[in-house]
């Protein structure tokens, strides 16, 4: 071939990019306002579909021409529904609006699109000094992130392959097809990419093992995300599916596989629909199929819907479920790269791992290694939930400290409360105290601290949280999700859960703490798969760092976080209670709140079910409802008003 001649797959990609550019020019031919609406699951749950409809109706009523552009999640999940309006005639750059209700949508059409008033009071990040922060990518939060995987999330329509192509998509695949497979594996190895599914196993090593085998091979994208509070993989699939498919196709070419599958749990219907459509589009444009981009490399790709078992995140259980059996882990070796799906060599990588592949090949291994740490290069994606001001999805360089992530990126602890703990790594991770806030976030540092990276779930707890109760919640989840195959996991976790239930009910004895710790160690050592081996992690780390909270539950019958219902009581401070305010009376489901002869309120502790609705209903200016430990209950009861029939009749 003439060295000056462009390779076939590169020419085919350039033709697709030209087609994409033409489609973009057609959309931009008329300089009309563009309304970008985040419509991933988080946006839809907050009302994005109603907001979209309100925009459509208001535009039609006022005869305003504008284009509504559906995008994925930009990561600011706390601000949903998110709308970015790019009005070319306004003189303003694209403007970010948060919590856009249907009413606010109609207002923006009338006052901004029709009358030119952008309504600065509704702009996220707007201040009197600078009027606005012009574009979401320039927000202070984004300056602390480093987006490689999430770069296109919230910018492109996930259901339009041409927007991905127009933004440089599939260039890495085209370049890979002109490269020797072994060179691709070497480049991934030079970048130091480690599996983002939780284990942190070197990706290139897994690929090289599979590449050395013969015969038919499979590659699988593991999108069976099931951690409570974790939604990283789902959001990426809903916001930028083609980058995942591109990484999966590169993986298939590098190891010599001709079949690829995306394993998505069926509880993600939007992700299933978007990924299925993305595969169909890629196939129709020659990016998948008999000859990928005209290279002669054949790749068939399909979606497999999992039944929603958390244990199927473990690769051997995932394979069993794809073969039509119950999803249960099996002994290794042999490992899947030797004998996986239907006995053939199989490579399984997580969504975030595969989505990291195209940026590595586009920018080079050295550029990827320039981000993160020496042993954990690149970025980490976390879904941060719990008691933070700005929960959502973030992508930060490896090595960023927990303090920076929680306080700088996510705005600190909500309601100006103090920090108590952070559960990192999902139900299989560890519970770390404030003294670990300066721990860098990377695979090895977190393991040394007793936690783990996991798949990227992070729960932040304030002073109002009970570490013991949170550990009980996570253990209850893993106990229910146990496949039951091995005795340690099936029975051991149940005994641990029974002890934790006694602790949170004030019924535990001193010996239970030692019994709980011994059980945790035995289960970790004796379980077959990762679910059982890591299930005790929250308990072990909390016993290590928060033992005094366990002891308070046992010795004093007290919950320091005032979270365990059997160990708390509600009462009303008479000095703060306002005469004539009946807010707490109307919300009580058991008629436990009564009115005294002085029109102040009291709580009948025998009827109170401790739902806390009275505390929520009490106006902030009074703040009269309090929680107290039973240990301090007696003196309060003596001072509290009694339910007096005469006083009740007068009320």
KARA-V230398 format. One record per residue. N is the residue number from 1. RES is the residue in three letters. SS is DSSP state (hx for helix, st for strand, lp for the rest). Layout:
# KARA-V230398
N/RES/SS + N/RES/SS
This chain:
# KARA-V230398
1/UNK/lp + 2/UNK/lp + 3/UNK/lp + 4/UNK/lp + 5/UNK/lp + 6/UNK/lp + 7/UNK/lp + 8/UNK/hx + 9/UNK/hx + 10/UNK/hx + 11/UNK/hx + 12/UNK/hx + 13/UNK/hx + 14/UNK/hx + 15/UNK/hx + 16/UNK/hx + 17/UNK/hx + 18/UNK/hx + 19/UNK/hx + 20/UNK/hx + 21/UNK/hx + 22/UNK/hx + 23/UNK/hx + 24/UNK/hx + 25/UNK/hx + 26/UNK/hx + 27/UNK/hx + 28/UNK/hx + 29/UNK/lp + 30/UNK/lp + 31/UNK/lp + 32/UNK/lp + 33/UNK/st + 34/UNK/st + 35/UNK/st + 36/UNK/st + 37/UNK/st + 38/UNK/st + 39/UNK/lp + 40/UNK/lp + 41/UNK/hx + 42/UNK/hx + 43/UNK/hx + 44/UNK/hx + 45/UNK/hx + 46/UNK/hx + 47/UNK/lp + 48/UNK/hx + 49/UNK/hx + 50/UNK/hx + 51/UNK/hx + 52/UNK/hx + 53/UNK/hx + 54/UNK/hx + 55/UNK/hx + 56/UNK/hx + 57/UNK/hx + 58/UNK/hx + 59/UNK/hx + 60/UNK/hx + 61/UNK/hx + 62/UNK/hx + 63/UNK/lp + 64/UNK/lp + 65/UNK/lp + 66/UNK/st + 67/UNK/st + 68/UNK/st + 69/UNK/st + 70/UNK/st + 71/UNK/st + 72/UNK/lp + 73/UNK/lp + 74/UNK/lp + 75/UNK/lp + 76/UNK/lp + 77/UNK/hx + 78/UNK/hx + 79/UNK/hx + 80/UNK/lp + 81/UNK/lp + 82/UNK/lp + 83/UNK/st + 84/UNK/st + 85/UNK/st + 86/UNK/st + 87/UNK/lp + 88/UNK/lp + 89/UNK/lp + 90/UNK/lp + 91/UNK/lp + 92/UNK/lp + 93/UNK/lp + 94/UNK/lp + 95/UNK/st + 96/UNK/st + 97/UNK/st + 98/UNK/lp + 99/UNK/lp + 100/UNK/lp + 101/UNK/lp + 102/UNK/hx + 103/UNK/hx + 104/UNK/hx + 105/UNK/hx + 106/UNK/hx + 107/UNK/hx + 108/UNK/hx + 109/UNK/hx + 110/UNK/hx + 111/UNK/hx + 112/UNK/hx + 113/UNK/hx + 114/UNK/hx + 115/UNK/lp + 116/UNK/lp + 117/UNK/lp + 118/UNK/lp + 119/UNK/lp + 120/UNK/hx + 121/UNK/hx + 122/UNK/hx + 123/UNK/st + 124/UNK/lp + 125/UNK/lp + 126/UNK/lp + 127/UNK/lp + 128/UNK/lp + 129/UNK/lp + 130/UNK/lp + 131/UNK/lp + 132/UNK/lp + 133/UNK/lp + 134/UNK/lp + 135/UNK/lp + 136/UNK/hx + 137/UNK/hx + 138/UNK/hx + 139/UNK/lp + 140/UNK/hx + 141/UNK/hx + 142/UNK/hx + 143/UNK/hx + 144/UNK/lp + 145/UNK/lp + 146/UNK/lp + 147/UNK/lp + 148/UNK/lp + 149/UNK/lp + 150/UNK/lp + 151/UNK/lp + 152/UNK/lp + 153/UNK/lp + 154/UNK/lp + 155/UNK/lp + 156/UNK/lp + 157/UNK/lp + 158/UNK/lp + 159/UNK/lp + 160/UNK/lp + 161/UNK/hx + 162/UNK/hx + 163/UNK/hx + 164/UNK/hx + 165/UNK/hx + 166/UNK/hx + 167/UNK/lp + 168/UNK/lp + 169/UNK/lp + 170/UNK/lp + 171/UNK/hx + 172/UNK/hx + 173/UNK/hx + 174/UNK/hx + 175/UNK/hx + 176/UNK/hx + 177/UNK/hx + 178/UNK/lp + 179/UNK/lp + 180/UNK/lp + 181/UNK/hx + 182/UNK/hx + 183/UNK/hx + 184/UNK/hx + 185/UNK/hx + 186/UNK/hx + 187/UNK/hx + 188/UNK/hx + 189/UNK/hx + 190/UNK/hx + 191/UNK/hx + 192/UNK/lp + 193/UNK/lp + 194/UNK/st + 195/UNK/lp + 196/UNK/lp + 197/UNK/lp + 198/UNK/lp + 199/UNK/lp + 200/UNK/lp + 201/UNK/lp + 202/UNK/st + 203/UNK/hx + 204/UNK/hx + 205/UNK/hx + 206/UNK/hx + 207/UNK/hx + 208/UNK/hx + 209/UNK/hx + 210/UNK/hx + 211/UNK/hx + 212/UNK/lp + 213/UNK/lp + 214/UNK/lp + 215/UNK/lp + 216/UNK/lp + 217/UNK/st + 218/UNK/st + 219/UNK/st + 220/UNK/st + 221/UNK/st + 222/UNK/st + 223/UNK/st + 224/UNK/lp + 225/UNK/lp + 226/UNK/lp + 227/UNK/lp + 228/UNK/lp + 229/UNK/lp + 230/UNK/lp + 231/UNK/lp + 232/UNK/hx + 233/UNK/hx + 234/UNK/hx + 235/UNK/hx + 236/UNK/hx + 237/UNK/hx + 238/UNK/hx + 239/UNK/hx + 240/UNK/lp + 241/UNK/hx + 242/UNK/hx + 243/UNK/hx + 244/UNK/hx + 245/UNK/hx + 246/UNK/hx + 247/UNK/hx + 248/UNK/hx + 249/UNK/hx + 250/UNK/hx + 251/UNK/hx + 252/UNK/hx + 253/UNK/hx + 254/UNK/hx + 255/UNK/hx + 256/UNK/lp + 257/UNK/lp + 258/UNK/lp + 259/UNK/st + 260/UNK/st + 261/UNK/st + 262/UNK/st + 263/UNK/st + 264/UNK/st + 265/UNK/st + 266/UNK/lp + 267/UNK/lp + 268/UNK/lp + 269/UNK/hx + 270/UNK/hx + 271/UNK/hx + 272/UNK/hx + 273/UNK/hx + 274/UNK/hx + 275/UNK/hx + 276/UNK/hx + 277/UNK/hx + 278/UNK/hx + 279/UNK/hx + 280/UNK/hx + 281/UNK/hx + 282/UNK/hx + 283/UNK/hx + 284/UNK/hx + 285/UNK/lp + 286/UNK/lp + 287/UNK/lp + 288/UNK/lp + 289/UNK/st + 290/UNK/lp + 291/UNK/lp + 292/UNK/hx + 293/UNK/hx + 294/UNK/hx + 295/UNK/lp + 296/UNK/lp + 297/UNK/lp + 298/UNK/lp + 299/UNK/st + 300/UNK/st + 301/UNK/st + 302/UNK/st + 303/UNK/st + 304/UNK/st + 305/UNK/st + 306/UNK/st + 307/UNK/lp + 308/UNK/lp + 309/UNK/lp + 310/UNK/hx + 311/UNK/hx + 312/UNK/hx + 313/UNK/hx + 314/UNK/lp + 315/UNK/hx + 316/UNK/hx + 317/UNK/hx + 318/UNK/hx + 319/UNK/hx + 320/UNK/hx + 321/UNK/hx + 322/UNK/hx + 323/UNK/lp + 324/UNK/lp + 325/UNK/lp + 326/UNK/lp + 327/UNK/lp + 328/UNK/lp + 329/UNK/lp + 330/UNK/lp + 331/UNK/lp + 332/UNK/lp + 333/UNK/lp + 334/UNK/lp + 335/UNK/lp + 336/UNK/lp + 337/UNK/lp + 338/UNK/lp + 339/UNK/lp + 340/UNK/lp + 341/UNK/hx + 342/UNK/hx + 343/UNK/hx + 344/UNK/lp + 345/UNK/st + 346/UNK/st + 347/UNK/st + 348/UNK/st + 349/UNK/st + 350/UNK/st + 351/UNK/hx + 352/UNK/hx + 353/UNK/hx + 354/UNK/hx + 355/UNK/hx + 356/UNK/hx + 357/UNK/hx + 358/UNK/hx + 359/UNK/hx + 360/UNK/hx + 361/UNK/hx + 362/UNK/hx + 363/UNK/hx + 364/UNK/lp + 365/UNK/hx + 366/UNK/hx + 367/UNK/hx + 368/UNK/hx + 369/UNK/hx + 370/UNK/lp + 371/UNK/lp + 372/UNK/st + 373/UNK/lp + 374/UNK/lp + 375/UNK/lp + 376/UNK/lp + 377/UNK/st + 378/UNK/lp + 379/UNK/st + 380/UNK/st + 381/UNK/st + 382/UNK/st + 383/UNK/st + 384/UNK/st + 385/UNK/st + 386/UNK/st + 387/UNK/lp + 388/UNK/st + 389/UNK/lp + 390/UNK/lp + 391/UNK/lp + 392/UNK/st + 393/UNK/st + 394/UNK/st + 395/UNK/st + 396/UNK/st + 397/UNK/st + 398/UNK/lp + 399/UNK/lp + 400/UNK/lp + 401/UNK/st + 402/UNK/hx + 403/UNK/hx + 404/UNK/hx + 405/UNK/hx + 406/UNK/hx + 407/UNK/hx + 408/UNK/hx + 409/UNK/hx + 410/UNK/lp + 411/UNK/lp + 412/UNK/lp + 413/UNK/st + 414/UNK/hx + 415/UNK/hx + 416/UNK/hx + 417/UNK/lp + 418/UNK/lp + 419/UNK/st + 420/UNK/st + 421/UNK/st + 422/UNK/st + 423/UNK/st + 424/UNK/st + 425/UNK/lp + 426/UNK/hx + 427/UNK/hx + 428/UNK/hx + 429/UNK/lp + 430/UNK/st + 431/UNK/st + 432/UNK/st + 433/UNK/lp + 434/UNK/hx + 435/UNK/hx + 436/UNK/hx + 437/UNK/lp + 438/UNK/lp + 439/UNK/lp + 440/UNK/st + 441/UNK/lp + 442/UNK/lp + 443/UNK/hx + 444/UNK/hx + 445/UNK/hx + 446/UNK/hx + 447/UNK/hx + 448/UNK/hx + 449/UNK/hx + 450/UNK/lp + 451/UNK/lp + 452/UNK/lp + 453/UNK/lp + 454/UNK/lp + 455/UNK/lp + 456/UNK/lp + 457/UNK/st + 458/UNK/st + 459/UNK/st + 460/UNK/st + 461/UNK/st + 462/UNK/st + 463/UNK/lp + 464/UNK/lp + 465/UNK/lp + 466/UNK/lp + 467/UNK/hx + 468/UNK/hx + 469/UNK/hx + 470/UNK/hx + 471/UNK/hx + 472/UNK/hx + 473/UNK/hx + 474/UNK/hx + 475/UNK/hx + 476/UNK/hx + 477/UNK/hx + 478/UNK/hx + 479/UNK/hx + 480/UNK/hx + 481/UNK/hx + 482/UNK/lp + 483/UNK/lp + 484/UNK/lp + 485/UNK/lp + 486/UNK/lp + 487/UNK/hx + 488/UNK/hx + 489/UNK/hx + 490/UNK/hx + 491/UNK/hx + 492/UNK/hx + 493/UNK/hx + 494/UNK/hx + 495/UNK/hx + 496/UNK/hx + 497/UNK/hx + 498/UNK/hx + 499/UNK/hx + 500/UNK/hx + 501/UNK/hx + 502/UNK/hx + 503/UNK/hx + 504/UNK/hx + 505/UNK/lp + 506/UNK/lp + 507/UNK/lp + 508/UNK/lp + 509/UNK/lp + 510/UNK/lp + 511/UNK/hx + 512/UNK/hx + 513/UNK/hx + 514/UNK/hx + 515/UNK/hx + 516/UNK/hx + 517/UNK/hx + 518/UNK/hx + 519/UNK/hx + 520/UNK/hx + 521/UNK/hx + 522/UNK/hx + 523/UNK/hx + 524/UNK/hx + 525/UNK/hx + 526/UNK/hx + 527/UNK/lp + 528/UNK/lp + 529/UNK/lp + 530/UNK/hx + 531/UNK/hx + 532/UNK/hx + 533/UNK/hx + 534/UNK/hx + 535/UNK/hx + 536/UNK/lp + 537/UNK/hx + 538/UNK/hx + 539/UNK/hx + 540/UNK/hx + 541/UNK/hx + 542/UNK/hx + 543/UNK/hx + 544/UNK/hx + 545/UNK/hx + 546/UNK/lp + 547/UNK/hx + 548/UNK/hx + 549/UNK/hx + 550/UNK/hx + 551/UNK/hx + 552/UNK/hx + 553/UNK/hx + 554/UNK/hx + 555/UNK/hx + 556/UNK/hx + 557/UNK/lp + 558/UNK/lp + 559/UNK/lp + 560/UNK/lp + 561/UNK/lp + 562/UNK/lp + 563/UNK/lp + 564/UNK/lp + 565/UNK/hx + 566/UNK/hx + 567/UNK/hx + 568/UNK/st + 569/UNK/st + 570/UNK/st + 571/UNK/st + 572/UNK/st + 573/UNK/lp + 574/UNK/lp + 575/UNK/lp + 576/UNK/lp + 577/UNK/lp + 578/UNK/lp + 579/UNK/lp + 580/UNK/lp + 581/UNK/lp + 582/UNK/lp + 583/UNK/hx + 584/UNK/hx + 585/UNK/hx + 586/UNK/hx + 587/UNK/hx + 588/UNK/lp + 589/UNK/lp + 590/UNK/lp + 591/UNK/lp + 592/UNK/lp + 593/UNK/st + 594/UNK/st + 595/UNK/st + 596/UNK/lp + 597/UNK/lp + 598/UNK/lp + 599/UNK/lp + 600/UNK/lp + 601/UNK/st + 602/UNK/st + 603/UNK/st + 604/UNK/lp + 605/UNK/lp + 606/UNK/lp + 607/UNK/lp + 608/UNK/lp + 609/UNK/lp + 610/UNK/lp + 611/UNK/lp + 612/UNK/lp + 613/UNK/hx + 614/UNK/hx + 615/UNK/hx + 616/UNK/hx + 617/UNK/hx + 618/UNK/lp + 619/UNK/lp + 620/UNK/lp + 621/UNK/lp + 622/UNK/lp + 623/UNK/lp + 624/UNK/lp + 625/UNK/st + 626/UNK/st + 627/UNK/st + 628/UNK/st + 629/UNK/st + 630/UNK/hx + 631/UNK/hx + 632/UNK/hx + 633/UNK/hx + 634/UNK/hx + 635/UNK/hx + 636/UNK/hx + 637/UNK/hx + 638/UNK/hx + 639/UNK/hx + 640/UNK/lp + 641/UNK/lp + 642/UNK/lp + 643/UNK/lp + 644/UNK/lp + 645/UNK/hx + 646/UNK/hx + 647/UNK/hx + 648/UNK/hx + 649/UNK/hx + 650/UNK/hx + 651/UNK/lp
